[in-house]
Amino acid sequence: MIIGVEERELIYRFTVRCNRAENARIERMAKAKGMTANALVQQHFGTLLEKKPVESSPATPAVAVDIREDQSIPDAVMAWMVKNMNPRGEVSVNAKMISDSLGIEPVKYYKTASRLTLSKQIKLIRKGGQGALSVYQVLRAF
């Protein structure tokens, strides 16, 4: 105990490491909620010890893409990625985001992402998993 300070008044600080893209997403999300980035991160960490699981959500809201009748699933996925990519051509995504936006099964997204990677239309920058988003770079759009 620090002299003159009660234990309940102590504040502990933690450092969060992230890359520029993650930092930008955090700042955009905080701005959209009318908060500072620090307040948003604090709010998130305040939920970590709750007993109920916290549903993760993407840092930036995805732009919906309508699938035309004549459009293939790979074309629809590419259109979604192009609409949601950042200025460097990177897009953060998971199967739920794509399946919710395009109305396709997650397994079709996985197969499509593999095909688009093999055809060098997209490049996997970081593989997601356990709530983390995969990051792809769009190399050739249509």
C-alpha positions in Angstrom: 0.0 0.0 0.0 1.2 3.4 -0.9 1.2 5.8 2.0 -2.0 7.9 2.0 -3.6 6.0 -0.8 -6.2 3.4 -0.2 -5.9 0.1 -2.1 -9.2 0.7 -4.0 -7.7 3.9 -5.5 -4.7 2.2 -7.1 -4.8 2.1 -10.9 -2.8 -0.4 -12.8 -1.8 0.3 -16.4 -1.4 -2.2 -19.2 0.2 -1.8 -22.6 -1.6 -2.9 -25.7 0.5 -3.7 -28.8 -0.9 -3.4 -32.2 0.2 -2.5 -35.7 -0.8 0.7 -37.6 -3.8 -1.0 -39.3 -5.2 -2.2 -36.0 -4.5 1.2 -34.4 -6.4 3.0 -37.2 -9.3 0.6 -36.9 -9.5 1.2 -33.1 -9.4 5.0 -33.7 -12.1 4.8 -36.3 -14.3 2.7 -34.1 -13.8 5.0 -31.1 -14.6 8.0 -33.2 -17.8 6.4 -34.5 -18.8 5.8 -30.9 -17.9 9.3 -29.8 -15.1 8.0 -27.5 -11.3 8.3 -27.3 -9.3 5.3 -28.4 -8.1 4.9 -24.7 -11.7 4.9 -23.5 -12.7 2.3 -26.1 -9.9 0.0 -25.2 -10.6 0.5 -21.5 -14.3 -0.4 -22.1 -13.2 -3.5 -24.0 -10.8 -4.7 -21.3 -13.5 -4.0 -18.7 -15.5 -6.8 -20.3 -12.7 -9.4 -20.2 -13.4 -10.7 -16.7 -17.2 -10.8 -17.0 -18.6 -14.3 -16.8 -20.7 -14.1 -19.9 -18.7 -14.4 -23.2 -18.3 -11.2 -25.2 -19.3 -11.4 -28.8 -16.5 -10.0 -31.0 -17.4 -7.6 -33.7 -15.3 -6.1 -36.6 -13.5 -2.9 -35.8 -15.0 -1.2 -38.8 -18.5 -1.9 -40.1 -18.5 -3.8 -43.3 -20.1 -2.3 -46.4 -22.8 -4.6 -47.8 -22.6 -5.8 -51.3 -25.6 -7.0 -53.3 -25.1 -10.2 -55.3 -26.5 -9.9 -58.8 -28.3 -13.0 -60.1 -25.6 -13.5 -62.7 -22.7 -12.9 -60.3 -20.5 -15.8 -59.1 -19.5 -16.2 -55.5 -15.8 -15.4 -56.2 -16.9 -12.2 -57.9 -19.2 -11.3 -55.0 -16.4 -11.9 -52.5 -14.0 -9.8 -54.5 -16.5 -7.0 -54.8 -17.0 -7.1 -51.0 -13.3 -7.1 -50.4 -12.7 -4.2 -52.8 -15.5 -2.1 -51.1 -14.1 -2.8 -47.6 -10.4 -2.5 -48.3 -8.2 0.3 -46.9 -6.2 2.6 -49.1 -3.3 0.1 -49.1 -5.6 -2.6 -50.5 -5.9 -4.5 -47.3 -9.1 -5.9 -45.9 -9.8 -7.5 -42.5 -12.4 -10.2 -42.7 -13.7 -13.4 -41.2 -16.2 -16.0 -42.6 -19.1 -14.6 -40.5 -18.7 -11.1 -41.9 -18.7 -12.4 -45.5 -21.5 -15.0 -44.9 -23.7 -12.3 -43.2 -23.1 -9.7 -45.9 -23.4 -12.0 -48.9 -25.7 -14.6 -47.6 -23.4 -17.5 -48.4 -22.3 -20.4 -46.2 -18.9 -19.9 -44.4 -17.5 -23.0 -46.1 -18.1 -21.4 -49.5 -16.1 -18.3 -48.3 -13.2 -20.5 -47.2 -13.1 -22.3 -50.6 -13.4 -19.0 -52.4 -10.7 -17.3 -50.4 -8.4 -20.2 -51.2 -9.2 -20.0 -54.9 -8.6 -16.2 -55.0 -5.3 -16.7 -53.2 -4.2 -19.4 -55.6 -5.1 -17.2 -58.6 -3.1 -14.4 -57.1 -6.1 -12.0 -56.9 -5.6 -11.7 -53.1 -2.7 -12.3 -50.8 -3.0 -13.6 -47.2 -1.2 -11.1 -44.9 -2.2 -12.5 -41.5 -4.3 -15.6 -40.8 -7.1 -15.1 -38.3 -8.6 -17.5 -35.8 -10.2 -17.5 -32.4 -11.9 -14.2 -32.9 -9.1 -12.5 -34.8 -9.8 -11.3 -38.3 -7.8 -12.5 -41.3 -6.1 -9.7 -43.3 -5.8 -10.0 -47.1 -4.3 -7.7 -49.6 -6.3 -7.2 -52.8 -3.8 -7.7 -55.7 -6.0 -7.7 -58.7 -9.6 -6.5 -58.6 -11.5 -7.9 -61.5 
